[in-house]
Amino acid sequence: MILPLFILFINFIVVVHGVHFNGGTITWAPIDPYDNSSSVNITITQSYAWAYPTITCANDVPITTSGRSTQNWNLTCVVDCSTDGGYRTKPIDILTDCSAVFSSLGIMTSERSHNMTLYSGAHFYLANVGSAWVALNSPAESGLEWSIVTFIDLRMRSDGFINTPPVASVVSPQYAIVNETIQINIPVSDINEGDDVRCRWATYTAGYRRRKRSDTEGYFYEGVAENKEIMHVRKKRSCASGCTSGDKCTNSECLGTTCGHPKCTDACCDYVITTTGMPTNYTTTIDTPGTLKSTSLYPHQQAIDECGGICYPGSVPNGTTLSSCTITFTGLIPNTWYAVAVQVEDFINDTSTVAMSSVPVQFLIYVLPQPTCSKAPIITSDISCLQVQVGVNMSFNLYVTNLCNTSVATITDLISSGITDIIDNGLTDSPTNSSLSYVTYTWTPQSNDIGLQEMCAVAYTSQMVQSSPFCVTFTVQNSSVTCVTTTTTTESTTTSTSTTTATSSTTSTTTSVTTTTATTSKNSINWPLILGLSLLALLLALCCCCCYWYWFLWPGARRRRRQRNYEDIVQKPFGSQNIFTKIRKTRVAEQMLGRNRPSENYLMDTTLHSNDNIP
């Protein structure tokens, strides 16, 4: 009984300490895109997410965590290293500095930027490769390798300057409720207006004359010996008949191969290592730089491994798609981890098929069981202007509205990403509204921030239900800011029935809801409105003229008017009898009195009878 418990305890320790990497990205940018000298200054930035407190929040992550002092290596050139611009003589390591901790989510983020000078015209692939993903997929697979690859190209674009790659970031992990389809948007931006930014699945591209992984294996076994772990190495499975060394396992020549790794090595499958003993000093898995060294022994292009052990489609559930930088994902098995590897690339126009740069984005997705309250929180802001000036401090608030009953779920964290030197002052609960929380951010842009800077944020409840991403893009400029007000739109719709209480408390402090687009309103003459009102007045005047013509000037109108006037004067002035009837009666009376004059009577009767025909 004691032995099984001891083995279970060891396995628990290994899992807790070994699964510490949550994803990340590597990007770069020229300091001066118009530099046409023989050397170019660039900035390479690494951003990673880690399991907390497994990895300590400190500088030089991860080696400052107890027991991980040896877990450091360099970013390695993996392809086109003959044109690396001198990178091999001054490589940079993978160490970063803690930038934020979200203890309720068990997440720590880190980042570090390096400035370096390379020869102009350099173009090569740079990678960070290791293996400490959490156990992924179902059934779970442990120890899968990560391979984060970025493509650096310092050659002049066809339009006369050095390209600046797009910027992309995703909070890791993302959370999905079981059996519910979610869409994970990858926020991307590009400082070069007109460039076409696209997202694709990261892939493994086989190289040519790929040699044995002796260097990597040697490093691995040295690391094992240092930590004095008892290792059992299972023999490699043999290739299927006709399988060529270096082919992918999905190649038609390797259909009989049963190895689970996404690529074949010399014998189709990598070594499978099982830990059965307790290390003498500490318990942890070994992070190893798994890249192949680039030397003259590789006369042809090496393989480009952008995804390690998490290549699509095997790393995600069936039906997962990527379209326009949006991943559609449905998790069918609760309490399961998945990993996603995407490359974000920019093209000089929408018809080009040659990427000018390639930026990796890798992150985790966790499938939650059905929570008690699945209503996602909503983020709003009080940002009034998206133009900011270098050296001028700015501050703003992001507000999170909890749509769940606070006795069931509360807001636990608001995670932001994108802008490196922005200060997060921590999540604060509103003293007047239990459903409202907020974070105050302060930022002083620097000269190297000039251009577009995008920040994204995601809010989480205590049941790990996350909000839709809230993204805002600032324009950093040297000149003074001139915008007056800013109105923004959001891709997510908010139902008024569920936000009435919370919204009423935030209306006085917020002026806009911001996600990805913004328009600046200025004091100017609204010519379209003036033109429209003028046309309306002209149309009204024309109608009045037509009415006047019809009633007073048209010939038919004149006839009708004369007829009406005649009737008013002649006909029916004495009730139902007209004037001529009255005259007849008068004449009859005169005749009866003996005052008849035949000639006059004849003329009068003739006149009366003729007037009887008057209508």
C-alpha positions as CSV (number, residue, x, y, z in Angstrom):
1,M,0.0,0.0,0.0
2,I,2.8,2.4,0.9
3,L,4.7,1.8,-2.4
4,P,1.7,2.7,-4.7
5,L,1.1,5.9,-2.6
6,F,4.8,6.8,-2.9
7,I,4.7,6.4,-6.7
8,L,1.5,8.4,-6.9
9,F,3.2,11.2,-4.8
10,I,6.2,11.2,-7.1
11,N,4.0,11.4,-10.2
12,F,2.1,14.3,-8.7
13,I,5.3,16.2,-8.0
14,V,6.5,15.7,-11.5
15,V,3.2,16.9,-13.0
16,V,3.1,20.0,-10.7
17,H,6.6,21.0,-11.3
18,G,6.9,20.0,-14.9
19,V,4.0,21.6,-16.6
20,H,4.9,25.2,-16.4
21,F,5.0,26.6,-19.9
22,N,1.7,28.3,-21.1
23,G,2.8,29.6,-24.5
24,G,4.3,32.8,-25.9
25,T,5.5,34.8,-28.9
26,I,8.8,36.1,-30.3
27,T,8.7,39.3,-32.4
28,W,11.1,41.9,-33.7
29,A,11.2,45.3,-35.3
30,P,13.8,47.6,-36.9
31,I,14.6,50.6,-34.8
32,D,14.8,52.7,-38.0
33,P,12.9,51.2,-41.0
34,Y,14.6,53.6,-43.4
35,D,18.1,52.8,-42.3
36,N,20.0,52.0,-45.5
37,S,23.5,51.6,-44.0
38,S,25.5,48.4,-43.9
39,S,24.2,47.4,-40.5
40,V,20.7,47.6,-39.0
41,N,19.6,48.0,-35.4
42,I,16.7,45.8,-34.4
43,T,14.8,44.9,-31.2
44,I,13.9,41.3,-30.5
45,T,11.1,40.8,-27.9
46,Q,10.2,37.6,-26.2
47,S,6.9,37.3,-24.3
48,Y,5.9,34.1,-22.4
49,A,3.2,32.9,-20.0
50,W,4.0,30.5,-17.2
51,A,2.2,28.5,-14.5
52,Y,2.3,30.4,-11.2
53,P,3.6,29.8,-8.5
54,T,5.4,26.9,-10.1
55,I,7.6,29.6,-11.8
56,T,8.6,32.5,-9.6
57,C,7.8,36.1,-10.5
58,A,11.3,37.6,-10.7
59,N,13.9,38.7,-13.3
60,D,15.6,36.1,-15.4
61,V,12.6,33.8,-15.6
62,P,12.8,30.8,-15.4
63,I,16.3,30.2,-13.8
64,T,15.5,32.3,-10.7
65,T,12.9,29.6,-9.7
66,S,14.4,27.2,-7.2
67,G,15.8,24.1,-8.9
68,R,15.8,25.6,-12.4
69,S,19.2,27.3,-12.5
70,T,20.3,25.3,-15.6
71,Q,17.2,25.9,-17.7
72,N,18.6,28.5,-19.9
73,W,19.7,28.4,-23.5
74,N,19.9,30.8,-26.5
75,L,17.4,31.6,-29.2
76,T,18.8,29.5,-32.0
77,C,19.0,30.1,-35.7
78,V,17.4,27.1,-37.3
79,V,17.2,27.9,-41.1
80,D,19.1,30.2,-43.5
81,C,21.8,30.7,-40.9
82,S,24.4,31.6,-43.5
83,T,22.5,34.9,-43.9
84,D,21.8,35.6,-40.2
85,G,23.7,38.9,-40.3
86,G,26.1,38.0,-37.6
87,Y,23.5,36.7,-35.1
88,R,25.5,33.6,-34.3
89,T,28.4,35.7,-32.9
90,K,26.2,37.4,-30.3
91,P,23.1,35.2,-29.7
92,I,20.5,36.2,-27.0
93,D,19.2,33.8,-24.3
94,I,15.6,32.9,-23.6
95,L,15.5,34.6,-20.2
96,T,12.7,37.1,-19.5
97,D,11.5,39.3,-16.7
98,C,8.3,38.9,-14.8
99,S,5.7,41.5,-15.9
100,A,2.5,40.5,-14.2
101,V,1.0,37.9,-11.9
102,F,-2.6,36.7,-11.8
103,S,-2.7,34.5,-8.8
104,S,-6.4,33.5,-8.9
105,L,-5.8,32.1,-12.4
106,G,-2.3,30.7,-11.6
107,I,-0.7,32.7,-14.4
108,M,2.5,34.7,-14.6
109,T,3.7,36.6,-17.7
110,S,7.2,37.6,-18.5
111,E,8.9,39.7,-21.2
112,R,12.3,41.0,-22.3
113,S,13.5,43.0,-25.2
114,H,17.1,42.9,-26.7
115,N,18.6,45.5,-29.0
116,M,21.2,44.2,-31.4
117,T,22.9,45.1,-34.6
118,L,22.9,42.9,-37.7
119,Y,24.2,43.2,-41.2
120,S,21.7,44.7,-43.6
121,G,20.1,42.2,-45.9
122,A,20.0,39.5,-43.1
123,H,17.1,37.0,-43.3
124,F,16.9,33.9,-41.1
125,Y,14.6,31.8,-38.8
126,L,15.1,32.1,-35.0
127,A,13.6,29.7,-32.6
128,N,13.0,28.8,-28.9
129,V,12.5,25.1,-28.5
130,G,11.9,23.1,-25.3
131,S,9.5,20.7,-23.7
132,A,7.3,21.4,-20.7
133,W,3.8,21.8,-22.0
134,V,1.0,20.7,-19.6
135,A,-0.4,17.2,-20.5
136,L,-2.4,17.9,-23.6
137,N,-5.3,16.4,-25.5
138,S,-7.5,13.4,-24.7
139,P,-6.1,11.0,-23.9
140,A,-3.5,13.2,-22.3
141,E,0.1,13.4,-23.7
142,S,2.9,14.7,-21.5
143,G,6.2,16.2,-22.3
144,L,5.2,17.5,-25.8
145,E,7.8,19.8,-27.3
146,W,7.3,23.5,-28.0
147,S,8.9,25.2,-31.0
148,I,8.4,28.9,-31.3
149,V,9.8,30.2,-34.6
150,T,10.0,33.8,-35.9
151,F,11.2,34.9,-39.4
152,I,13.5,37.9,-39.4
153,D,14.0,39.7,-42.8
154,L,16.1,42.9,-43.0
155,R,16.0,43.1,-46.7
156,M,14.5,46.3,-48.2
157,R,10.9,45.9,-49.3
158,S,10.0,46.7,-52.8
159,D,8.6,50.1,-51.6
160,G,11.9,51.2,-50.2
161,F,12.2,50.4,-46.5
162,I,12.7,47.6,-44.0
163,N,9.6,45.8,-43.0
164,T,8.1,45.9,-39.5
165,P,6.3,42.7,-38.7
166,P,2.7,42.6,-37.4
167,V,2.0,42.5,-33.6
168,A,-0.2,39.8,-32.2
169,S,-0.9,38.6,-28.7
170,V,-3.3,36.2,-27.0
171,V,-3.9,35.8,-23.3
172,S,-3.0,32.2,-22.3
173,P,-4.8,30.1,-21.3
174,Q,-8.2,30.7,-23.0
175,Y,-11.2,29.0,-21.4
176,A,-14.1,27.2,-23.2
177,I,-17.2,25.7,-21.6
178,V,-17.7,22.1,-22.6
179,N,-20.0,21.6,-25.6
180,E,-20.2,25.3,-26.3
181,T,-18.6,26.8,-29.5
182,I,-16.4,29.8,-28.9
183,Q,-14.5,32.1,-31.2
184,I,-11.0,33.1,-30.1
185,N,-10.0,36.3,-31.9
186,I,-6.2,36.8,-32.3
187,P,-5.8,40.6,-32.2
188,V,-3.3,41.7,-34.9
189,S,-2.1,45.1,-36.0
190,D,0.5,46.3,-38.5
191,I,2.3,49.7,-38.4
192,N,2.7,49.6,-42.2
193,E,-0.5,50.9,-43.6
194,G,-1.7,48.8,-46.5
195,D,0.0,45.6,-45.6
196,D,-2.2,42.5,-45.7
197,V,-2.0,40.6,-42.4
198,R,-3.0,36.9,-42.4
199,C,-3.0,34.1,-39.9
200,R,-2.3,30.4,-40.6
201,W,-1.7,27.2,-38.6
202,A,1.9,26.7,-37.7
203,T,3.4,23.8,-39.6
204,Y,6.3,21.4,-39.8
205,T,8.2,21.7,-43.2
206,A,10.6,18.9,-43.8
207,G,14.2,19.9,-44.7
208,Y,16.7,18.2,-47.0
209,R,19.6,15.9,-46.0
210,R,18.6,16.3,-42.4
211,R,21.3,14.7,-40.2
212,K,20.9,12.8,-36.9
213,R,19.9,14.7,-33.8
214,S,23.1,13.8,-32.0
215,D,23.8,17.2,-30.6
216,T,20.3,17.5,-29.1
217,E,20.4,14.0,-27.7
218,G,23.8,14.6,-26.2
219,Y,22.6,17.7,-24.4
220,F,19.5,15.8,-23.2
221,Y,21.4,12.9,-21.6
222,E,23.9,15.3,-20.0
223,G,21.0,17.1,-18.4
224,V,19.6,13.8,-17.2
225,A,22.9,12.9,-15.6
226,E,23.3,16.2,-13.9
227,N,19.9,15.8,-12.2
228,K,20.6,12.1,-11.4
229,E,17.3,10.8,-12.5
230,I,16.9,7.1,-13.2
231,M,15.8,6.9,-16.8
232,H,14.5,4.1,-18.9
233,V,14.8,4.6,-22.7
234,R,12.5,2.7,-24.8
235,K,13.9,1.6,-28.1
236,K,12.9,3.5,-31.2
237,R,10.2,1.9,-33.4
238,S,11.4,0.9,-36.8
239,C,10.3,2.7,-39.9
240,A,7.7,1.2,-42.2
241,S,8.9,-0.4,-45.3
242,G,10.0,2.3,-47.8
243,C,10.0,5.1,-45.2
244,T,12.7,7.6,-45.9
245,S,14.6,9.1,-42.9
246,G,13.5,12.7,-42.2
247,D,10.0,12.3,-43.7
248,K,6.9,13.3,-41.8
249,C,5.0,10.5,-40.3
250,T,2.0,11.5,-42.4
251,N,3.9,11.1,-45.6
252,S,2.5,8.4,-47.9
253,E,5.8,6.5,-47.5
254,C,5.3,6.3,-43.8
255,L,1.7,5.2,-43.6
256,G,2.6,2.1,-41.6
257,T,4.4,4.2,-38.9
258,T,2.6,4.3,-35.6
259,C,4.7,6.9,-33.7
260,G,2.7,9.7,-32.2
261,H,5.2,12.5,-32.8
262,P,4.3,14.9,-35.6
263,K,7.5,14.3,-37.5
264,C,9.8,11.4,-38.3
265,T,13.4,11.2,-37.3
266,D,16.0,8.7,-38.6
267,A,14.0,5.8,-37.3
268,C,10.6,7.5,-37.7
269,C,10.0,8.1,-34.0
270,D,11.8,10.0,-31.2
271,Y,13.0,8.3,-28.0
272,V,10.3,7.9,-25.4
273,I,11.6,8.6,-21.9
274,T,9.9,7.5,-18.7
275,T,10.9,8.8,-15.3
276,T,10.7,6.2,-12.6
277,G,12.9,7.6,-9.9
278,M,13.1,10.5,-7.5
279,P,15.9,13.1,-8.2
280,T,18.3,13.6,-5.4
281,N,18.1,17.4,-5.2
282,Y,14.7,18.4,-6.7
283,T,11.9,17.1,-8.8
284,T,11.3,18.7,-12.2
285,T,11.3,17.9,-15.8
286,I,14.2,19.0,-17.9
287,D,13.7,21.9,-20.4
288,T,16.0,21.2,-23.3
289,P,16.9,23.2,-26.4
290,G,15.7,20.8,-29.0
291,T,16.8,22.7,-32.1
292,L,19.4,21.4,-34.5
293,K,22.5,23.4,-34.7
294,S,23.1,25.1,-38.0
295,T,26.6,24.3,-39.4
296,S,28.2,23.5,-42.7
297,L,27.2,19.9,-42.2
298,Y,23.8,21.0,-43.6
299,P,24.3,21.7,-47.2
300,H,20.6,22.2,-47.8
301,Q,17.8,23.8,-46.0
302,Q,16.9,22.4,-42.6
303,A,13.4,21.6,-41.5
304,I,11.3,24.4,-40.3
305,D,9.4,23.2,-37.2
306,E,7.0,26.0,-36.2
307,C,4.8,23.8,-33.8
308,G,6.9,21.1,-32.1
309,G,4.4,18.6,-30.6
310,I,1.3,20.8,-31.0
311,C,0.9,20.8,-34.8
312,Y,-2.6,21.2,-36.3
313,P,-4.9,19.3,-36.5
314,G,-3.8,16.8,-33.9
315,S,-3.5,19.4,-31.2
316,V,-7.1,20.4,-31.1
317,P,-10.6,18.8,-31.3
318,N,-12.0,17.8,-34.7
319,G,-13.9,20.7,-36.3
320,T,-11.5,23.4,-35.0
321,T,-11.0,26.0,-37.8
322,L,-8.9,29.2,-38.3
323,S,-10.4,31.9,-40.5
324,S,-9.3,35.6,-40.7
325,C,-7.3,35.3,-37.4
326,T,-10.3,33.9,-35.6
327,I,-10.3,30.3,-34.2
328,T,-13.6,28.5,-33.9
329,F,-13.3,25.9,-31.1
330,T,-15.7,23.4,-29.5
331,G,-14.4,21.4,-26.5
332,L,-16.2,18.1,-26.1
333,I,-14.3,16.7,-23.1
334,P,-14.2,18.7,-19.9
335,N,-11.0,19.2,-17.8
336,T,-8.9,18.8,-20.9
337,W,-6.0,21.0,-22.1
338,Y,-5.3,21.8,-25.8
339,A,-2.5,23.9,-27.3
340,V,-2.7,26.1,-30.4
341,A,0.2,27.2,-32.6
342,V,-0.5,30.0,-35.2
343,Q,1.8,32.1,-37.4
344,V,0.8,35.7,-38.1
345,E,2.3,37.0,-41.4
346,D,2.2,40.2,-43.4
347,F,2.2,40.6,-47.1
348,I,2.9,43.7,-49.2
349,N,-0.7,43.5,-50.7
350,D,-3.6,41.2,-50.7
351,T,-2.5,39.4,-53.9
352,S,1.0,38.6,-52.7
353,T,1.9,35.0,-51.8
354,V,5.4,35.8,-50.2
355,A,5.3,36.6,-46.5
356,M,7.6,39.5,-45.5
357,S,7.7,38.3,-41.9
358,S,6.3,35.6,-39.7
359,V,5.4,36.0,-36.0
360,P,4.5,33.0,-33.8
361,V,1.5,32.9,-31.4
362,Q,1.1,29.9,-29.1
363,F,-1.3,29.5,-26.3
364,L,-3.4,27.0,-24.3
365,I,-7.1,26.3,-24.2
366,Y,-8.8,24.6,-21.2
367,V,-12.2,23.0,-21.5
368,L,-14.3,23.8,-18.4
369,P,-17.2,21.7,-17.1
370,Q,-20.5,23.4,-17.2
371,P,-20.3,26.3,-14.6
372,T,-23.1,27.3,-12.3
373,C,-23.3,30.7,-14.0
374,S,-22.0,30.8,-17.6
375,K,-22.7,34.5,-18.3
376,A,-19.5,36.2,-19.5
377,P,-18.5,39.5,-17.9
378,I,-18.4,42.6,-20.0
379,I,-15.5,45.1,-20.2
380,T,-16.0,48.9,-20.8
381,S,-13.7,51.8,-20.6
382,D,-13.5,55.6,-20.0
383,I,-10.9,56.1,-22.8
384,S,-11.8,59.4,-24.5
385,C,-8.9,59.8,-26.9
386,L,-6.8,57.2,-28.8
387,Q,-4.0,59.6,-29.8
388,V,-1.2,59.9,-27.2
389,Q,2.0,61.9,-27.2
390,V,5.5,60.6,-26.4
391,G,6.6,61.5,-22.9
392,V,3.1,62.6,-21.7
393,N,1.6,60.4,-19.0
394,M,-1.9,59.1,-19.6
395,S,-4.3,57.0,-17.5
396,F,-7.6,55.3,-18.0
397,N,-9.9,52.7,-16.4
398,L,-11.2,49.5,-17.6
399,Y,-14.5,48.5,-16.0
400,V,-15.7,44.9,-15.6
401,T,-19.4,44.2,-15.1
402,N,-20.3,40.9,-13.5
403,L,-23.6,39.5,-15.0
404,C,-23.8,36.7,-12.5
405,N,-25.2,36.8,-9.0
406,T,-22.2,37.8,-6.8
407,S,-23.1,34.9,-4.4
408,V,-22.4,32.5,-7.3
409,A,-19.5,34.1,-9.1
410,T,-17.3,37.2,-8.7
411,I,-14.8,38.9,-10.9
412,T,-11.3,37.6,-10.1
413,D,-8.9,39.0,-12.7
414,L,-8.5,41.3,-15.6
415,I,-5.5,40.3,-17.7
416,S,-4.0,42.7,-20.3
417,S,-1.4,42.1,-23.0
418,G,0.2,44.0,-25.9
419,I,1.8,47.2,-24.5
420,T,4.9,46.3,-22.6
421,D,5.5,49.2,-20.3
422,I,1.9,50.0,-19.3
423,I,1.3,49.9,-15.5
424,D,-1.6,47.8,-14.1
425,N,-2.7,49.1,-10.7
426,G,-4.6,46.0,-9.8
427,L,-8.3,45.0,-9.7
428,T,-10.5,47.1,-7.4
429,D,-14.1,46.4,-6.5
430,S,-16.5,49.3,-6.7
431,P,-17.6,50.5,-3.2
432,T,-21.1,51.3,-4.5
433,N,-21.8,48.4,-6.8
434,S,-21.0,44.8,-6.0
435,S,-21.3,43.8,-9.7
436,L,-18.6,46.3,-10.8
437,S,-14.8,46.1,-10.7
438,Y,-12.2,48.2,-12.4
439,V,-8.5,48.5,-13.1
440,T,-6.6,51.8,-13.5
441,Y,-3.8,51.8,-16.1
442,T,-1.1,54.4,-16.4
443,W,1.3,54.7,-19.4
444,T,4.0,57.1,-20.5
445,P,4.8,56.3,-24.2
446,Q,8.4,56.4,-25.2
447,S,10.0,57.2,-28.6
448,N,10.2,53.5,-29.5
449,D,6.5,53.3,-29.1
450,I,5.7,55.7,-32.0
451,G,3.1,54.2,-34.3
452,L,0.2,51.9,-33.4
453,Q,0.2,50.2,-30.0
454,E,-2.5,47.7,-29.3
455,M,-3.6,46.5,-25.8
456,C,-6.1,43.7,-25.2
457,A,-7.7,42.6,-22.0
458,V,-9.8,39.7,-20.9
459,A,-11.8,39.4,-17.6
460,Y,-12.5,36.2,-15.7
461,T,-15.0,35.2,-13.1
462,S,-14.3,32.9,-10.1
463,Q,-15.8,30.1,-12.2
464,M,-13.2,30.8,-15.0
465,V,-15.8,32.2,-17.4
466,Q,-14.0,34.8,-19.5
467,S,-15.2,37.9,-21.3
468,S,-14.9,38.7,-24.9
469,P,-11.5,40.3,-25.7
470,F,-11.4,44.0,-25.2
471,C,-8.9,45.6,-27.5
472,V,-7.9,49.2,-28.1
473,T,-5.3,50.6,-30.5
474,F,-3.4,53.8,-29.5
475,T,-1.6,56.1,-32.0
476,V,1.6,57.3,-30.4
477,Q,3.0,60.5,-31.9
478,N,5.7,63.1,-31.3
479,S,3.4,66.1,-31.9
480,S,0.7,67.3,-29.5
481,V,-2.6,65.5,-29.4
482,T,-5.4,67.3,-31.2
483,C,-8.4,64.9,-30.9
484,V,-11.4,66.2,-28.9
485,T,-13.6,63.2,-28.4
486,T,-13.5,59.6,-29.5
487,T,-16.4,57.3,-30.2
488,T,-15.8,53.6,-30.6
489,T,-17.6,50.5,-31.6
490,T,-17.5,46.9,-30.3
491,E,-17.9,43.6,-31.9
492,S,-19.8,42.2,-28.9
493,T,-23.4,43.1,-28.3
494,T,-24.7,43.8,-24.8
495,T,-28.3,43.0,-23.8
496,S,-29.9,45.8,-22.0
497,T,-31.9,43.4,-19.8
498,S,-28.8,42.0,-18.1
499,T,-26.8,45.1,-17.7
500,T,-29.3,47.7,-16.6
501,T,-28.1,47.9,-13.0
502,A,-24.4,47.8,-13.7
503,T,-24.6,50.2,-16.6
504,S,-26.4,52.8,-14.6
505,S,-23.5,53.0,-12.2
506,T,-20.9,53.3,-14.9
507,T,-22.6,55.8,-17.2
508,S,-21.2,58.8,-15.3
509,T,-17.6,57.6,-15.5
510,T,-17.4,56.0,-19.0
511,T,-17.8,57.6,-22.3
512,S,-17.2,54.8,-24.8
513,V,-17.0,51.0,-25.2
514,T,-13.9,50.2,-27.1
515,T,-12.6,47.1,-28.9
516,T,-10.8,47.3,-32.1
517,T,-11.9,50.4,-34.1
518,A,-12.1,54.0,-33.2
519,T,-13.1,57.2,-35.0
520,T,-12.1,60.7,-33.9
521,S,-14.7,63.4,-34.1
522,K,-13.6,67.0,-34.8
523,N,-15.2,70.4,-35.0
524,S,-15.9,71.0,-38.7
525,I,-18.6,72.1,-41.1
526,N,-21.0,69.3,-42.0
527,W,-21.3,70.0,-45.7
528,P,-23.5,67.0,-46.5
529,L,-26.0,68.1,-43.9
530,I,-26.1,71.7,-45.2
531,L,-26.5,70.4,-48.8
532,G,-29.4,68.1,-47.8
533,L,-31.2,70.9,-45.9
534,S,-30.8,73.2,-48.9
535,L,-32.2,70.7,-51.3
536,L,-35.2,70.1,-49.0
537,A,-35.9,73.9,-48.8
538,L,-35.7,74.1,-52.6
539,L,-38.1,71.2,-53.0
540,L,-40.6,72.9,-50.6
541,A,-40.5,76.2,-52.5
542,L,-41.1,74.3,-55.8
543,C,-44.1,72.6,-54.4
544,C,-45.5,76.0,-53.3
545,C,-45.0,77.5,-56.8
546,C,-46.8,74.6,-58.4
547,C,-49.8,75.0,-56.0
548,Y,-50.0,78.7,-56.8
549,W,-49.9,78.1,-60.5
550,Y,-52.6,75.4,-60.3
551,W,-55.1,77.4,-58.2
552,F,-54.6,80.9,-59.6
553,L,-52.9,80.8,-63.0
554,W,-54.0,77.7,-64.8
555,P,-56.8,78.4,-67.4
556,G,-59.1,75.8,-66.0
557,A,-58.7,77.4,-62.6
558,R,-59.7,80.8,-64.0
559,R,-62.9,79.3,-65.5
560,R,-63.8,77.6,-62.3
561,R,-63.3,80.8,-60.4
562,R,-65.5,82.9,-62.8
563,Q,-68.2,80.2,-62.6
564,R,-68.1,80.2,-58.9
565,N,-68.3,84.0,-58.7
566,Y,-71.2,84.1,-61.1
567,E,-73.1,81.5,-59.0
568,D,-72.4,83.5,-55.8
569,I,-73.9,86.7,-57.4
570,V,-76.8,85.4,-59.5
571,Q,-78.0,82.1,-58.2
572,K,-79.9,81.5,-55.0
573,P,-79.6,84.8,-53.2
574,F,-83.1,84.3,-51.7
575,G,-83.1,80.8,-50.5
576,S,-84.3,78.3,-53.2
577,Q,-85.5,81.0,-55.7
578,N,-83.3,83.0,-58.0
579,I,-83.8,86.6,-59.0
580,F,-85.5,85.8,-62.3
581,T,-88.2,83.8,-60.6
582,K,-88.9,86.8,-58.3
583,I,-89.2,89.0,-61.4
584,R,-91.8,86.7,-63.0
585,K,-93.9,86.8,-59.9
586,T,-93.7,90.5,-59.9
587,R,-94.8,90.7,-63.5
588,V,-97.8,88.4,-62.9
589,A,-98.9,90.6,-60.1
590,E,-98.7,93.7,-62.3
591,Q,-100.8,91.9,-65.1
592,M,-103.5,91.1,-62.6
593,L,-103.6,94.7,-61.6
594,G,-104.3,95.7,-65.2
595,R,-101.0,97.3,-66.0
596,N,-100.1,94.9,-68.8
597,R,-98.0,96.2,-71.7
598,P,-97.8,93.4,-74.3
599,S,-94.5,94.4,-75.8
600,E,-92.8,94.8,-72.5
601,N,-94.2,91.5,-71.3
602,Y,-93.0,89.7,-74.3
603,L,-89.5,91.0,-73.9
604,M,-89.5,90.2,-70.2
605,D,-90.8,86.7,-70.7
606,T,-88.2,86.1,-73.4
607,T,-85.5,87.2,-71.1
608,L,-86.7,85.2,-68.3
609,H,-87.0,82.0,-70.3
610,S,-83.5,82.5,-71.7
611,N,-82.1,83.0,-68.2
612,D,-83.8,79.9,-67.0
613,N,-81.2,77.9,-69.0
614,I,-78.3,79.5,-67.1
615,P,-76.8,76.8,-65.0
